[in-house]
Amino acid sequence: MKRLFKRGDRVFNKRSGRVMEVLKYIKNKVVEVRWFDLTSKEVRTNKVKEDNLSKAA
């Protein structure tokens, strides 16, 4: 399995438009990411498919 992102990379979620940070790979093509939620002012973590992410500029 070729991994597109390394731990700590900033990625852009195509669906939500958020910039996220890669925490780790869970399994094949599933990535755990974290971002800062402005409305609740706390850090959130979630699992996202690798296909929905792209490198952040």
N, C-alpha and C positions, 0 to 999 in steps of 0.2 A: 504494500500500500504506500503510495507516494503522498506525503503530507504537503499541502500547499502553504500552511502557516506554521510558524514556530511559536513557542510559548512567549508571551509578552508582546506579540505583534498587534498592531492596531488594525482592525478590520471594519469594513462598512457593511451593514446589513441592508440588503437590497429591498426587503419588504418593509421594514419599519423606518429605515433611513437613519438609524443610530450608528454612531461610532463606538465600537466595542473593543475590548482587550481579550486576547485568547489566553485562557487558563490552562487547558489541557485537552487532549483527545480522549474521548470516552471509549468509542469503538469505531468501526469502519465508517468514515465520513460524518461522524457526529462530534461536535466541538463544544466544550463548555466555555462560555464567554461571560464577561462581566461588564457592566456599564453603570453610569451614575444617573439615577432617576431624578429629574429636576422637580417634579411635582411633589414627591414625598421626601426629597432630599436624603436619599440613602442609596447605597450600592446594591445592585441586583445582580444575581447570577442566573443563567439559563443555559439550556442545551439547544443548539441550533445545528441544522444540517449544513455541511460544508458548501453545498451548492448555492445556498442563499447568501454567502459571504463573498466579498471581494476585498482586495488590498485597499487600505485607506491612503489617500494622498497626503 
